[in-house]
Amino acid sequence: MSEPPKTAREPMMSAPARPASASGPAAPVRASLFVTCLGDHFYADAAASAVRLLRKLGVEVDFPEAQTCCGQPAFNAGRDAEARRMARHTLEVFRESEYVVLPSGSCASMLRRFYAHLFDEDAGLSGQVADLAGRTFELAEFLVRVLEVTELGQGLEGRRIAYHHGCHALRELGIREEPLALMANAGAEVVPWEAAEECCGFGGLFSVSFPQVSAGMADRKLDTLAEAGRVDLLTSADCGCLLQLSGRMRRRGQNLAVRHLADVLWEAAGGDS
């Protein structure tokens, strides 16, 4: 795994404001949280951590209650008509959002990369799809690339953390250094891990269709993690990957804390763990 980037340790705790208008002061950045299905059902605390962190950084956060599944499971199953129906709904729900922030590289990549495939023959929606893609970001990516925040605090001082790079965030969105830098700059040691960038085997429907292969891929990752020395916790930006790895650890009798990246970054900023 590549070493975390060396970034200047300068505090940067406020979100950039938009230009002031003649009628008043600059308006803050506004973002809508897209919680995702797995986040809603299994990692609600992580979603709350994401909101708390963004608000601490000065972002105005809202939660459109009409949001549903992004359509990724249907898309992966080849049910394109069903996926388009959910995608059209998502396009409408987040039509007015300045930014859309997701605690998930997987669902963010669905909006950013795969909606275009769903509507590649629909000229009427292609512009709306491209517009949403340009406003959609995974959480750590949003902090670093949009807010230009690389320092959250020193809440991870002395922690040895293993980071699993989810396939969609890494390979579809090119997110590699952002989460590593945020944790390292908060005092954590991101442990060298041979399999940090290997697939965990979840792959949504893949884990259901090929459970033995899926479990073998997860076990391979966990075997290499055991060789990395002391690790205080394992984290990732994807709920599906966390469910996969934590489930296999329970089966194997491994006792290691597994937490969503949003929770870890909130702790880095001084929030409750």
N, C-alpha and C positions, 0 to 999 in steps of 0.2 A: 504494500500500500504506500502511496506517496506520502511524504511528510506533510503535516498541516502547513499552510503558507505562513510565512513570518509577516505579521501585520503590525503596524504601529499601535502601541497601547495608548491610544488617545481616547478619552471618553467621548461617546457620540450617542447620547440617550434621547435626543429629540428628533422626531420625523421632520423631513424637509417640508416647508410650507409652500403652497402655491403663491404666485405673485399677488401682492396686495392690489385691491381694486381702489378706484377713486373714492368709493363710498365706505371703506372700512379696512381693517387689518387683513392680513393674509389668512386664507382658509386652510385648515389642516387637511392632510391626506385622508380620503375616505376609502374604506375597504369593506366588502361584504364577505362574511365567512361562509364558505361552502363546506359543511361539516363532514360530508360523505357518509355512506351507509354504515360501514364498519366503525367509523368514528362515532357516529350517533349511538350505535348499539353496544359497542365494546370499549370505546375510549372517550367517553363523554368528558372525563376530567381533563384529558389532553386538549379537547376542543376549548374547554373553559380556560386552560392555561394559555392557549394561543390568543384568545380574546384579551385576557389580562395583560399579556406581554405587549400586544399591539397597542392597547390603550395606554400602557405605561410609556410607550414610545411616542405618544401624542396622536395616534391614529384614531379617527372616528370609525368605530366598527358597528355594523348592523348585521342582522341575521334574517334574511328573507325566509319567512316561514313556509312559503309555498315550494321550497326546494325539495327535490326527490332524488332518486338515483340518477347518476349521470348517464347511465345506459351501457357502461362498460361490460357487465356480465352478459347482457344480450348480444352486444357486439362480438365478444369473444366466442359466443356460442353460434355465431353465424345468423342470428336473428336480427337482421339489419332493419327490417320494418319496425320492430319493437324498439330497437336502439334509436332510430330516427325520431320516433314519437317522444321518447324521453329527452332526447337531445333538443328537439324543438321547444319542449317545456322549459328546459334549462336555459336556452337562449332567451326566452321571454322573461324568466324570473330574474336573470341578472342583466337585463338590457340596460338598466339605468345605473348599474354599479360602476364606480370609478375604477376600482380594482376588485378582483375576486381572488381571495386567498384560501388555499386548501392545506390542511395538515396531512397531505398525501401526495406523493409524487405520482402515484399510479393514476388517480382520478384527474390530477392536473394535466397529465400527459394525454388523457382521453380528450379533454377540452382543447388542449393546445395542438395536438397532433392528429388525432383520429376523427374528430368531428369533420375535418376537411374531407376525409375519405368517405364519410357517410353522405356528404352533400356535394360531392365533386361534380355531379350532373345537375345540380339545382342552382342555376345562376341567381335565382331570387334570394337565396339564403347564403350564398358564398361570402358576400360582404359582411353579413352579420356574424358568420362563423369566424372570419378572420379578425373582426373587431373584438370578439370575446377572447380569442386566443391571445391577442396582444395585451389584454388586461388581466390575464390569469397567471397566477404564480403559486408555487409551493412556498410554505412558510419561510424556511431559511433563505431560500432564493429571494423572496420579497424583502426580507430584512437587509440583505447584503446588496442586492442589485438595484432595488427601488429606493429603499430608505437610506441606503449607504451606511448602515449600521454594522460595525464589526466588533464593537465592545458592548457587552451587556452588563458587566459587573464581574465580581470575583467569587460568585456563589458555588463554583465547582472546584475550588482550590483543593489540590491533593487527590482528587478523584481519578481513578484509572478507568477509562470508559472505552468499550469496544463499540464501533459504529458499523452497522450493516448498511451497505449501499443498496437500496432497492433498485431493481432493474430499470423500471420506468424512469425514475428520477435520474439515474446515472446515464442510461443509454439513450433515452428519448429526449430528456431535457438538458443533459450535460451538467447536472448538479453534482459536483464532487467536493470541491474545496469549501463551499459555503458553510455547511454544518460543522466541518472539522475546525475551521477557523473560529467560529463562534464559541465552540466548546474549549478549544485551546486558549483563546484569549480570556476565558473565564476561569483559567487556572487548572483545567483538566489536562491529564495526559491521555491522548488518544492512542491506545496501545497498537503496536504493529500487529497486524492480523493477516495471515497468509490468504485467507478466504474472504476478506472483507468485501470484495467486489463480486463474489460468486453468487449466483441465484440461490435463494433459500429453498426453492422447490415449491413454493406456494402457487404462484402463477394463476390465481383465481380458479377457474374450472380445471386447470391442469391437475391440481391436487386432488380433485374429486375423480377425474377420469383415470389418473395414473397414481394411485395412492402409494404404492410401494416405491416407485421411482421418486416421488415427491419426498417421502420420508427419508430415503437414502441420501438425497441431496441435502436435506436439513442436517442429517447426522454427520455428513462429511464436514459441513461448516462447523458444527459444534465440536467435533473431534479436534479440529485445528484450533478452535478457540481455547480449548483446554490446555493447549501447548503454549499459549501466549503469556503465561504467568498470571499474577494476581489481576483480576478484573473485578471492579466494584459493580458495574452494571453494563447491560447491553441495551443499545438504543438504535432506533431507525425512524425514518420519516413515514413509514408505511404501516398501517394497521394490520394488513394481511400478513406481511412478513413477521410482525411481532407475534401475531397469533400462531403462526406456523412454528417459529423458533421456541416460543415459550411452551407450546404444547408438546413439542418433542423433548424439551428439557424435563418437563414433568414426567413423561414416559420413561426417561433415562435416569431419573432420580437426581438430576443436576439442580443445585440450589443457587440461582443467580438472579438478581433483580433485573427485570425487563421493563423498560419504560419508553414511552413515546418521546420523540425528540422535542415536541412542544413542551412537555413537562420538564425536561432537562434544561431547556433554554429559559423557561420561567424561573427555575431554581437558580440558573446562572445570573439572572437579573435580580436575585435577592428574594424571590417569591418562595412561598412554602413548598417544601418537597412533598 
